[in-house]
Amino acid sequence: MKTRLLRPGRRARRAGYTLVEVMIAMGVLTIGSSAIIAMQRVSVMGTVSSQNLVNGSSIAAGVAARIGSEANATWSTVNPDGLSGTLFNQGKTNLGAWRRADPSNAVKEAATGLQGQHRSGAETALPVEQVAYCSFFRITKLNDDTVRVDVRTMYSRQGNPIGDECALSAPTVNAMLDSPTGTVTTGSLTHVHDEYGVAFISTAVRRVNL
């Protein structure tokens, strides 16, 4: 029986890897790693977006609950305009116009523990870099005894502070939110509609007949 012996050079080539094979393997590993990192980034952004929406909805619900409570306590046939100084009265005397929600215990409690803080009209001392949410409301008359209350709480989709945007007038901000191509300017920066997310709540409030 004949035995075939491999030459040393041939055995060495079969036992190892060529430089081209190593480079191909590194390329495949790099591409795979890049895809995994990209997927993780999308996952993190999705989580942040969901959390912002939940937080914004909680704050908007607090504003809507406060306005409803004010209406139930002050809006009656005896006091047709509601109690002066309340959010309800402010909105009812400016029907159809967006207004910024003022500070309230309900809003502050809803914002406790959230990432960033809620901005409202009189909180001028709140550092701009800490503002993550701000709310606006609008009251529309449905009939003599019923109004509709709309509340919007806005936030940055990228998680950026929005203190400068919240300091703008309510009509300016909401005109931007109403238009897909809307923009607002703060200093030298122009911000577009798609930078922001909005939690929206709408409810009806009836007058108490006394």
Sequence and secondary structure as in RCSB ss.txt:
>XXXX:A:sequence
MKTRLLRPGRRARRAGYTLVEVMIAMGVLTIGSSAIIAMQRVSVMGTVSSQNLVNGSSIAAGVAARIGSEANATW
STVNPDGLSGTLFNQGKTNLGAWRRADPSNAVKEAATGLQGQHRSGAETALPVEQVAYCSFFRITKLNDDTVRVD
VRTMYSRQGNPIGDECALSAPTVNAMLDSPTGTVTTGSLTHVHDEYGVAFISTAVRRVNL
>XXXX:A:secstr
       HHHHHHHHS  HHHHHHHHHHHHHHHHHHHHHHHHHHHHHHHHHHHHHHHHHHHHHHHHHHHHHHHH 
BSSSTT  TTSHHHHHHTTTT  EE    HHHHHHHTTSSSEEE TT TTS GGGEEEEEEEEEEEEETTEEEEE
EEEEEETT    HHHHTS HHHHHHHHH TT EEEETTEEEEGGGEEEEEEEEEEE B  
